[in-house]
């Protein structure tokens, strides 16, 4: 649930606007989101790396069209009309080796 207080912080998504609207993603870690970025989340999937803070934004139609995992595609289609900003544990920018190693151990859905 988003909270509003009197403290203004820079938006974690665009890093331009100042806002008091935030959510505590994990204990002690607050994510601030401005109105413009909340509006953008209607049309885009937004992921923020909880490790380095890098933000990834992709149009919802593009993401859904290019998904090959049927179950993941169903989940994203169900979220298509929602405003969601997702936190991810790590990204390719902060841990390229870790992502490559992780993907080596994940079997594609077609092989399961």
C-alpha distance (Angstrom), angle and dihedral (degrees) to the residues before:
residue distance angle dihedral
X1 . . .
X2 3.78 . .
X3 3.78 116.9 .
X4 3.76 129.7 -156.8
X5 3.79 121.9 -152.3
X6 3.80 136.2 158.2
X7 3.82 96.0 -98.1
X8 3.82 114.0 100.3
X9 3.79 118.5 -149.4
X10 3.78 132.6 171.1
X11 3.82 114.2 -91.5
X12 3.82 110.3 -100.0
X13 3.81 91.0 -144.6
X14 3.84 106.6 49.1
X15 3.82 97.2 13.4
X16 3.84 89.9 -147.7
X17 3.80 108.6 84.3
X18 3.78 126.2 62.4
X19 3.79 118.0 -134.2
X20 3.76 142.6 165.0
X21 3.82 93.3 -149.7
X22 3.78 109.4 107.9
X23 3.76 147.1 144.2
X24 3.78 128.9 -145.9
X25 3.82 101.3 -122.0
X26 3.80 93.5 -175.7
X27 3.80 128.5 -3.1
X28 3.79 106.4 -61.5
X29 3.83 95.8 2.2
X30 3.79 112.6 106.0
X31 3.80 123.2 -171.0
X32 3.81 114.4 -155.1
X33 3.82 117.3 -153.9
X34 3.82 125.7 -174.3
X35 3.82 125.1 -145.7
X36 3.81 92.7 -103.4
X37 3.80 92.5 55.5
X38 3.80 91.5 45.3
X39 3.81 87.4 53.9
X40 3.82 90.4 47.7
X41 3.81 89.5 54.6
X42 3.82 88.9 66.9
X43 3.81 89.9 68.5
X44 3.80 102.7 24.2
X45 3.76 138.2 51.2
X46 3.80 107.1 -125.7
X47 3.79 122.9 -161.4
X48 3.81 123.8 -175.3
X49 3.79 121.3 -165.3
X50 3.80 108.2 -126.9
X51 3.82 89.1 -156.8
X52 3.83 103.4 52.8
X53 3.82 103.5 6.2
X54 3.82 96.4 -121.3
X55 3.81 112.8 153.1
X56 3.79 125.5 -140.7
X57 3.81 119.0 -165.6
X58 3.80 124.3 -177.8
X59 3.82 131.4 168.9
X60 3.80 110.2 -99.3
X61 3.82 93.2 -129.9
X62 3.83 91.4 52.9
X63 3.82 93.7 49.3
X64 3.79 94.4 46.9
X65 3.81 93.0 45.6
X66 3.81 92.7 52.4
X67 3.82 99.8 44.3
X68 3.78 114.5 112.0
X69 3.81 98.7 -178.5
X70 3.82 103.7 91.4
X71 3.82 95.9 -153.9
X72 3.79 93.5 47.5
X73 3.80 89.9 46.9
X74 3.84 90.1 53.2
X75 3.81 90.6 49.9
X76 3.81 93.0 50.5
X77 3.81 92.1 46.2
X78 3.82 88.5 54.9
X79 3.83 89.0 51.7
X80 3.80 93.7 45.9
X81 3.83 94.6 106.3
X82 3.80 96.0 40.8
X83 3.79 129.9 93.8
X84 3.78 103.0 -123.7
X85 3.78 131.3 166.2
X86 3.78 109.0 -174.6
X87 3.78 127.7 -155.0
X88 3.80 116.0 -142.0
X89 3.82 125.3 -162.9
X90 3.79 96.5 -131.3
X91 3.78 139.1 -6.2
X92 3.77 136.9 -152.9
X93 3.83 90.5 -101.2
X94 3.82 97.5 57.1
X95 3.82 98.3 34.9
X96 3.82 113.4 15.0
X97 3.81 92.6 162.4
X98 3.80 92.1 49.3
X99 3.80 92.9 51.9
X100 3.82 91.9 48.2
X101 3.82 91.2 48.6
X102 3.81 90.9 47.0
X103 3.80 92.0 51.4
X104 3.83 91.4 50.3
X105 3.82 89.0 61.0
X106 3.80 97.0 44.5
X107 3.78 115.1 89.7
X108 3.79 115.9 -143.5
X109 3.82 113.5 -112.7
X110 3.82 90.4 -111.3
X111 3.82 90.9 61.8
X112 3.80 96.1 50.6
